[in-house]
Amino acid sequence: MDEKYLSPEEVCEVIPGMTKALLAQMRFRGDGPPFIAASPKKRVYSEASLHSWLASRERTQTGEPVSA
């Protein structure tokens, strides 16, 4: 199976409400989805890792803390 890599723009299409600016802030803080530094200025996201990260943030009530 070939791994698919997503650009920040494509990640924003997958996650409702996500913006490139918010995604960049999350990378800086270290609490966003795992990313790959493909070059000094290019960041990509493994589609499988993105879906795993999203699943890890799934909650059943609003009071549950979201960890990084």
N, C-alpha and C positions, 0 to 999 in steps of 0.2 A: 504494500500500500504506500503510495506516495504522500508525503506530508505536504499540506498546503500552508503557505505562509501569507499572512494578511498585512497590508499596509495600515498605518494609523487611520486613514480614511475608511478603509474597509471595516476595521474594528468599530468605528463610529456607526457604520451601517448595521452592524450586527447587534449592538447594544443601544436600545432606545435611550435618547437623551444624552448620550456620550458625545463630547466634542473633542476635537484635536487638542484644544488648550487644556481641558480637564485630563485627558489621557497623558499629556506631557507633565502636568502637575503630579499625577499619580506615579509616573516613572520617577520623577525627582524625589518624591517622598518615599518611594519603595512600597507603596500599598496597592499598586495596580497589577494588571495581569503580567505574567512573565514575558519578557521581550528578548529579542536577539539584536545585538548591535552588528548589523551586517556590514557597516562601514562607519567611519567617524560621524557621519551625519544621517545615516539611514537606519531606522529601527523597524523591525518586522515582528510579527506575532505568530506563533504556531497556532493554527486553528484548534488543534486538540488541546493545547495548553490553555487557550482562551476559554474553551468550554469547560475545562476542569476547574479553572479559577472561578468562573461564574457559578458552577455547581457548588463550590466550597463556600460561597457566600449566601446560599439559599437558607432562608429562615422560615420559621413557622409562626413567629410573633414579632411585633415591632420592638419589644424590649430586649431581644437577644442582641448581644454585642457582635459587631462585625470585626473580625480580626484581620490583620494585614496579610 
